[in-house]
């Protein structure tokens, strides 16, 4: 049959054309809704995992911090022993302090859960008030850990001098050097005690 003799396809009526358009539109909307549902479920899962990780991290940090704070009196007492020893030497009396221990140990306060939540975008999906509370908590945690660095430096320097061979306290200059370091370390211990108490309370509030 000659192509020109083939019957032409009948044109769609307005009703048929509208039906096909509606069908296509409904199909697109269903696909978009399904995609949105998958995305919403993925976001919800991400936030739930972030919250669980951060909650576990805070609980571990609180345990570490509370154990650290419980030993503060002993640490400050060691500093006071060192200061008393220097005072007794300068007064020319028989020292009642024969050993000064300037050992130190720091709590392992982690923020990996918080950092991971930021990098994965989970933070952006949380409520503003919740994010603000967590940001303040981790900022306080960082401030607390900052007070521990000078403690480590000062304690190490004072310990090296006090344990040097011979009579390390024979020189007035050496005694003043050790005393200034011990006083600085003591001040940082006291600051750490205050900040640590605030941080422990913040951990406790978040755990509730």
C-alpha positions as CSV (number, residue, x, y, z in Angstrom):
1,X,0.0,0.0,0.0
2,X,1.3,3.4,-0.8
3,X,2.2,5.4,2.3
4,X,0.0,8.2,1.3
5,X,-2.9,5.8,1.3
6,X,-2.3,4.7,4.9
7,X,-4.9,5.9,7.3
8,X,-3.8,8.9,9.5
9,X,-3.8,8.4,13.3
10,X,-6.9,9.9,14.7
11,X,-6.3,13.0,16.7
12,X,-6.9,12.8,20.4
13,X,-10.0,14.4,21.7
14,X,-9.7,17.1,24.4
15,X,-10.9,14.6,27.0
16,X,-8.3,12.0,26.0
17,X,-5.6,14.5,25.9
18,X,-6.6,15.8,29.4
19,X,-6.7,12.2,30.7
20,X,-3.2,11.4,29.5
21,X,-1.9,14.7,30.9
22,X,-3.5,14.0,34.3
23,X,-2.1,10.5,34.3
24,X,1.4,11.8,33.7
25,X,1.1,14.5,36.3
26,X,-0.2,12.0,38.9
27,X,2.8,9.7,38.1
28,X,5.3,12.6,38.5
29,X,3.7,13.7,41.8
30,X,3.8,10.1,43.1
31,X,7.4,9.8,42.2
32,X,8.3,13.1,43.8
33,X,6.3,12.2,47.0
34,X,8.1,8.9,47.2
35,X,11.5,10.6,46.8
36,X,10.5,13.2,49.4
37,X,9.4,10.4,51.8
38,X,12.7,8.6,51.3
39,X,14.7,11.8,51.9
40,X,12.6,12.6,55.0
41,X,13.2,9.2,56.4
42,X,16.9,9.4,55.7
43,X,17.1,12.8,57.5
44,X,15.2,11.5,60.4
45,X,17.5,8.5,60.7
46,X,20.6,10.8,60.4
47,X,19.3,13.0,63.2
48,X,18.4,10.0,65.4
49,X,21.9,8.5,65.0
50,X,23.5,11.9,65.7
51,X,21.5,12.4,68.9
52,X,22.3,8.9,70.1
53,X,26.0,9.3,69.4
54,X,26.2,12.7,71.1
55,X,24.2,11.4,74.1
56,X,26.6,8.5,74.6
57,X,29.6,10.9,74.1
58,X,28.2,13.3,76.8
59,X,27.6,10.4,79.2
60,X,31.2,9.2,78.8
61,X,32.6,12.7,79.1
62,X,30.6,13.2,82.3
63,X,32.0,10.0,83.8
64,X,35.5,11.0,82.9
65,X,35.0,14.6,84.2
66,X,33.5,13.6,87.6
67,X,36.3,11.2,88.3
68,X,38.8,14.0,87.5
69,X,37.0,16.5,89.7
70,X,37.0,14.0,92.6
71,X,40.8,14.1,92.8
72,X,41.1,17.9,92.8
73,X,41.6,18.2,96.6
74,X,44.5,15.8,96.4
75,X,46.1,17.7,93.5
76,X,45.7,21.1,95.3
77,X,47.1,19.6,98.5
78,X,50.2,18.5,96.6
79,X,50.7,22.0,95.3
80,X,50.3,23.4,98.9
81,X,52.9,20.9,100.1
82,X,55.4,22.3,97.6
83,X,54.7,25.8,98.7
84,X,55.0,24.9,102.3
85,X,58.3,23.2,101.7
86,X,59.7,26.3,100.1
87,X,58.4,28.4,103.0
88,X,60.0,26.1,105.6
89,X,63.4,26.2,103.7
90,X,63.3,30.0,103.6
91,X,62.4,30.1,107.3
92,X,65.4,28.0,108.2
93,X,63.3,25.3,110.0
94,X,63.4,21.5,109.6
95,X,61.1,20.7,106.6
96,X,58.0,18.8,107.5
97,X,57.4,18.0,103.9
98,X,59.8,15.5,102.5
99,X,58.1,14.6,99.2
100,X,56.0,16.6,96.7
101,X,54.1,14.8,94.0
102,X,53.1,16.9,91.1
103,X,51.5,14.2,89.0
104,X,48.6,15.0,86.8
105,X,46.1,13.2,84.7
106,X,43.5,14.7,82.4
107,X,40.1,13.5,81.5
108,X,39.5,12.4,78.0
109,X,36.6,14.6,76.9
110,X,35.6,13.9,73.3
111,X,33.7,15.9,70.8
112,X,33.9,13.5,67.8
113,X,30.1,13.0,67.9
114,X,29.4,16.7,67.8
115,X,32.0,17.3,65.0
116,X,30.6,14.4,63.0
117,X,27.0,15.7,63.3
118,X,28.2,19.0,62.0
119,X,30.0,17.6,59.0
120,X,27.2,15.2,58.0
121,X,24.6,18.0,58.2
122,X,22.7,16.4,61.1
123,X,23.0,19.6,63.1
124,X,21.2,21.6,60.4
125,X,18.2,19.2,60.7
126,X,17.9,19.6,64.5
127,X,15.8,22.1,66.4
128,X,17.5,25.5,66.9
129,X,17.2,25.4,70.7
130,X,18.7,21.9,70.8
131,X,21.7,23.0,68.6
132,X,22.2,26.1,70.7
133,X,22.3,24.1,73.9
134,X,24.8,21.6,72.5
135,X,27.0,24.4,71.1
136,X,27.1,26.1,74.5
137,X,28.0,22.8,76.2
138,X,30.8,21.9,73.8
139,X,32.1,25.5,74.0
140,X,32.3,25.2,77.8
141,X,34.0,21.8,77.4
142,X,36.7,23.3,75.2
143,X,37.2,26.2,77.7
144,X,37.6,23.7,80.5
145,X,40.2,21.6,78.6
146,X,42.1,24.9,77.8
147,X,42.7,25.3,81.5
148,X,44.5,21.9,81.7
149,X,47.3,22.8,79.3
150,X,49.0,25.4,81.5
151,X,48.7,22.9,84.4
152,X,50.6,20.4,82.5
153,X,53.3,22.9,81.5
154,X,53.7,24.4,84.9
155,X,53.7,21.1,86.8
156,X,56.3,19.6,84.4
157,X,58.6,22.6,84.7
158,X,58.3,22.8,88.5
159,X,58.8,19.0,88.8
160,X,61.9,19.1,86.7
161,X,63.5,21.8,88.9
162,X,62.5,20.2,92.2
163,X,63.9,16.8,91.1
164,X,67.2,18.1,89.7
165,X,70.4,16.8,91.3
166,X,71.9,18.4,94.4
167,X,70.0,21.0,96.4
168,X,67.6,22.6,94.0
169,X,66.3,25.0,96.6
170,X,69.7,26.5,97.6
171,X,69.2,29.4,95.3
172,X,66.6,32.1,96.1
173,X,66.0,32.6,92.4
174,X,65.2,28.9,91.9
175,X,62.9,29.0,94.9
176,X,61.0,32.0,93.5
177,X,60.8,30.3,90.1
178,X,59.3,27.1,91.5
179,X,57.0,29.1,93.8
180,X,55.6,31.2,90.9
181,X,55.0,28.0,88.8
182,X,53.2,26.3,91.7
183,X,51.0,29.3,92.4
184,X,50.1,29.5,88.7
185,X,49.3,25.8,88.6
186,X,47.2,26.1,91.8
187,X,45.2,29.0,90.2
188,X,44.5,27.0,87.1
189,X,43.4,24.0,89.2
190,X,40.9,26.2,91.0
191,X,39.7,27.7,87.8
192,X,39.4,24.2,86.4
193,X,37.4,23.1,89.4
194,X,34.9,25.9,88.9
195,X,34.6,25.3,85.1
196,X,34.5,21.6,85.6
197,X,31.6,21.9,88.1
198,X,29.6,24.0,85.6
199,X,30.4,21.5,82.8
200,X,29.3,18.5,84.9
201,X,26.0,20.3,85.6
202,X,25.6,21.0,81.9
203,X,26.2,17.4,81.1
204,X,23.6,16.4,83.7
205,X,21.0,18.7,82.3
206,X,21.4,17.4,78.7
207,X,21.2,13.8,79.9
208,X,17.8,14.6,81.4
